[in-house]
């Protein structure tokens, strides 16, 4: 027995691997809980994102007031 719990260097490698997997899973759960569900394109969407994007497009002049009001009503805001 050379240490590392009696499993040698492979025991150390597997221990580190499990810690890395655990950290990744916890980070994914926290990110999912913070941002809601995954939307199209893998981006995390919140309920207010659609309205924020719509307001931004209107501010840039990409939409007329009529288009803005119609789209705002369509998304239920």
C-alpha positions in Angstrom: 0.0 0.0 0.0 1.5 3.2 -1.2 -0.9 5.7 0.4 -3.9 7.5 -1.0 -6.4 5.3 0.8 -4.6 2.1 -0.2 -5.5 2.5 -3.9 -2.3 4.1 -5.1 -2.1 7.0 -7.6 -5.4 5.9 -9.3 -7.3 6.5 -6.0 -6.0 10.0 -6.0 -6.9 10.5 -9.7 -10.5 9.2 -9.1 -10.9 11.3 -6.0 -10.0 14.5 -7.8 -12.2 13.5 -10.7 -15.2 13.1 -8.3 -14.5 16.5 -6.8 -14.4 18.1 -10.2 -17.7 16.5 -11.3 -19.4 17.5 -8.0 -18.3 21.2 -8.5 -19.6 21.2 -12.1 -22.9 19.8 -11.0 -23.3 22.2 -8.2 -22.4 25.1 -10.5 -25.0 24.0 -13.0 -27.7 23.7 -10.4 -27.0 27.2 -9.0 -26.9 28.7 -12.5 -30.2 27.0 -13.5 -31.9 28.2 -10.2 -30.6 31.7 -10.6 -31.6 32.2 -14.3 -34.6 30.0 -14.8 -34.9 27.5 -17.6 -32.8 27.2 -20.8 -34.2 29.0 -23.8 -33.5 28.6 -27.5 -29.8 28.6 -28.4 -28.8 27.4 -24.9 -29.2 30.9 -23.5 -30.7 31.3 -20.1 -34.0 33.3 -20.3 -35.9 35.1 -17.6 -39.4 36.3 -17.9 -38.3 39.9 -18.3 -35.8 39.3 -21.1 -38.2 39.5 -24.0 -39.5 42.9 -22.8 -35.9 44.1 -22.2 -34.9 43.1 -25.7 -38.0 44.8 -27.1 -37.3 48.0 -25.3 -33.7 48.0 -26.4 -34.7 47.5 -30.1 -37.2 50.4 -29.8 -34.6 52.6 -28.2 -32.2 51.8 -31.1 -34.8 52.8 -33.6 -35.2 49.3 -35.1 -39.0 49.4 -34.3 -41.7 52.0 -34.8 -44.0 52.9 -31.9 -46.8 50.8 -33.5 -44.5 47.8 -33.9 -43.3 48.2 -30.3 -46.8 48.3 -28.9 -48.0 45.4 -31.0 -45.1 43.2 -29.9 -45.4 44.3 -26.3 -49.0 43.2 -26.3 -48.1 39.9 -28.0 -45.6 38.9 -25.2 -48.1 39.8 -22.6 -46.3 42.7 -21.0 
